[in-house]
Amino acid sequence: MNFKKNLLATALLAFIGLAAFAQEKASPAKTAEGTVGDAKITINYSSPAVKGRMIWGDLVPLGEVWRAGANDATTFTTTKDIMVEGKKLPAGTYSFFVIPGEASSTFIFNKVAKQWGAFDYDSKEDALRVTVPSGQTSTMEERLVYEVKPSSFEIRWEYGKASAKLGS
């Protein structure tokens, strides 16, 4: 009888634990949208949380290609050709990667839109690379966030941020 009670209690605890885990996704899917001239910009990404970790230079190494989110690679879609930091990015959907740095970072738009993380990233497939300013913010972003503005887009997480100028 004790064996059955223990088995039932264990199964119940496991079910409760799984239900609680399922309710809070570690890196929920997010979308940032905006317009630049006549172009609609859509950024789809998974938004990981800081959860007390040191992000820049630790979880995300500086100077290395990072998938700029969690899970699948972040995608950047533009419905029309746009200018990013003065360089042309043709209309389309791209995987988006970042090489983070303290004062400047590299934003990468890669032609292989569907990728898992940066594991199969190939620089030969890059459509565009631009150097952008990066630095610290005074406010903490617990979750990774992208924001599309009429003349720029920005990525923020923890106390770090980087942004690129956009034009039509």
N, C-alpha and C positions, 0 to 999 in steps of 0.2 A: 504494500500500500504506500509506504514512504517513497518507493521508487517512482510510482505513478505521480504522486504529488510533486516530487522534485522535477520530474520530466515536464509536467504541466507548468510549473512555476518557471522553469528555464525557457520553455517555448513562449510563454506569455511575456517574459522580459525581453526575449529576442524580438518579438513582434513589436513591442512598444519602442524598443531601440531603433528598429528599422523604420517605423512610422515617423519618429522624430527626425531621423536622418533625412528621410524623403521630403519632409516639409521645408527644410532649409537647404537649398542647393548651394554647393560650395562656390560655384561660379555661374550665376544665372546668366542666361542670354539677354543681351541688351542691344538696342538700336539707337544710333544718333543720326538725325536727319537735318538737312538744311538746304538752302539754295545759294548758288554762286552764279550771278547773272541768270541765264536761262537753264542752267544745269542743276539737276536735283542730285544731291550728295546723300548717300546712305552708307553708314558704317555699322556693320554687324560684328559683335564681339561677345565673348564671355567675360564677365566682370568678377575677377577674383577679389577677395578681401585681404586686408593687411593682417588681421588676426594677431596683432602683437609682434609680427615679424619685421625684421629690417629688410626693406625691399631692394633699394638701389645699391649695387655693389655687393650684395649678398645673395638674396633669392634671385634677383635679376643682375647678372654680372655686367659691369660696364665694359664697353668695347666689343661686345659679342652680339650676334644676331638674336633678337628676342621676338617671339610670336605676337607680342603686343596685346596679350589677353591670355585666355586659358583655352584648353581643349582645341577645337579647330582653329586654324589660323584666322585672324581677324580679316574681314573683307571690306574693301573700299570700292563703292560703285559710284560712277558719275555718268549721267545720261547724255552729257555733251562733253566735247573737249574742254579742258580747263587748263589754267596755268597754276603750277605749284612752285612757289619760290622762283617765279619767272621762267620756268621750264614747262613745256607742253606735256600734258598727260591726256592721251586720247580717251574718248568715251569707252566705258567698259567696266568690268568687275575685276579687281585685283586682290591678291592676298597682300596684307599690309604687315610689314615688319619694321622694327626699330633697332638701331644700334645705339643704345643709350650712352651718353657722356655727361660730364658735369656741366660744361658750359655750352656744348653743342652736341646734337645727336643727328643720326642719319635716318631719314624716313625712306623706306623702300616699298615700291609698288611692284609686285611680282605678277607676271602673266599667268601663273598657275594658281587660280583662285581657290580651288578646293584642295586643302592640305591639312594634315593633322599636325598642329603645332609648327615647329620649324625643323622637324626631323629630316624632311626631304627637301628642304630649301636649297635651291640652286641659283646662284647669282647670275648664271647665264640667261635665266628667264626674267631678269629684272627689266621692267619697262621704264622705270625712272628711279633715280636715287637723288635725294636732295639733302643738304646740310641745313639744319634748323637750330635756332637758339633753344637751349634748355636750361633749367635752373630749379631753384627752390621756391616754394610757395609758403605763405605764412599760415595757411589753413590745411588741416589734415583731410585727405580724401580716403576714407576707409575702403571704399571700393574703386576699382579702376573705372574711369569715366572718360568718354569722348564728348566733345562739344563742337558742332559745326556752326560757324558764324558766317555772316555775309561775305567776309573777306579773309577768313582763316578757319583752320580747325585745330583743335587742341586735345592733347591727351594729358590726364592728370591721375596720379596715384600716390598715396602716402603724401610726402611733401615735395614730390617732383612733378615737373611739367615740361612739356615741349609743344611748340606750335609752329605751323607752317602758314605762310601767306598764300591765299588763293585768289585767282582772278579768272575772268572769262575771255 
